[in-house]
Amino acid sequence: MRISFHGAAGGVTGSCHLLALNGRNILVDCGMFQGGRELHEENAGPFGFDAAAIDVLLLTHAHLDHCGRIPLLVKRGFTGEIICTAPTRDLARLVLLDSARLLEEDARRRRHHGEPDAPLYDTVEALDSLDRFGRVAEYGRPVDLGHGTAATFHDAGHILGSSSIALDVTEKGRTRRIVFSGDIGPRERPLLNPPEPPAGADVVVMESTYGDRDHRTLADTVAEFHAAIRRAHARGGNVVIPTFALERAQELLYYIRQGTASGMVPPSMQVFLDSPMAISATQLFRRHHEALKPEIATLLAGGQDPFGLPDLHFTRDASDSMALNRIRSGAVIMAGSGMCTGGRIRHHLRHNLGHRDCSIIFVGFAAEGTLARTIIDGAASVKLLGDEIPVRAHIHTINGFSAHAGRSDLVGWHQRTGRPEVTFLVHGEAKAREALAPALAPARVELPALHSVHEL
């Protein structure tokens, strides 16, 4: 039995882990590397394994860095089954089709500048990959993978439908449990249930994004968020929020709704959700209310909208998005991508970043090499759409909204898995992994490198 790591090993993105056991090859996630432009080559490079040899792909959740290279996997020969939860299946469809569209647009831009290059995959290839999605997993119910192997999905509390996966493998008369954490959510969330780690693990593959620090309390985070909006409104400026379409956008709508109801956010502010994918994801929240906290599901079942606001506007069309650039004050504009690596947010930054009365609020993790990280780290100016834009707006970084567990929650999650023989820390930068490792004692902890192979 062997495990090898082909993404998110020594970095935060590109999750992709391969188990070879009982003559079968089981892949857990097949995500895209995200960050600087140089990652285009890394995404287009070899997987580190033969795509055609993979028998089954288990998908923990629908974030791009966990599912974004699935169309490429199919393009290169994968004909097996993809298994995930129902919400993950629906969200992955949105994410992969949106990714294909962006890849096609990027390829057209490169051709326009004399750099001929085909996209990593196109819309037709993304649609082809959706045909590989097979059985739908339910939390707590084992899925038989054959050859003495069963997979059980557990709620990871990260985004809608996200899962930790326990693989029970019987090999040579011995059964062992290998647990893949996926991305773990914090225990305190407004919309989702807390994570439920699988118990009795012999081997754990665990994320470590925030292994070196805890988040602020949720109450303090929400108060800071409301205060940042109020101050921008008092200065007469806009609020621009680079927003992840899945989970973060819906949570922020929920908190802005709370703020307007309590008087902590000016009710006169217009709120624009400028992200077609976030708008569709919000609709899927309503469809899959069974995956939400009982109190939120009850609201939806009773016809109440936890994301509804008196002056909320959904801007699907590009023309409506461009019209937002004429608004100079009194607006909250939420747009993707969350790390500012592409999408409509770059246009809104270009029109608001240079104004002292505006605020830019970052509400999630920003990987090294991304535009978001550059601004957060204090750049005096940034290049946007060919222009050098000064950074004069008020910059807020509010990490308490993170969909990732902080250090204490990670340690608590690991303790509940039992007494694993070995734990592999993935999905974290070096500093975070190295800080978390000693906190997991007495477990033996490994920090795998990209494409490293380990005997189990």
Disulfide bonds with the S-S distance in Angstrom:
none
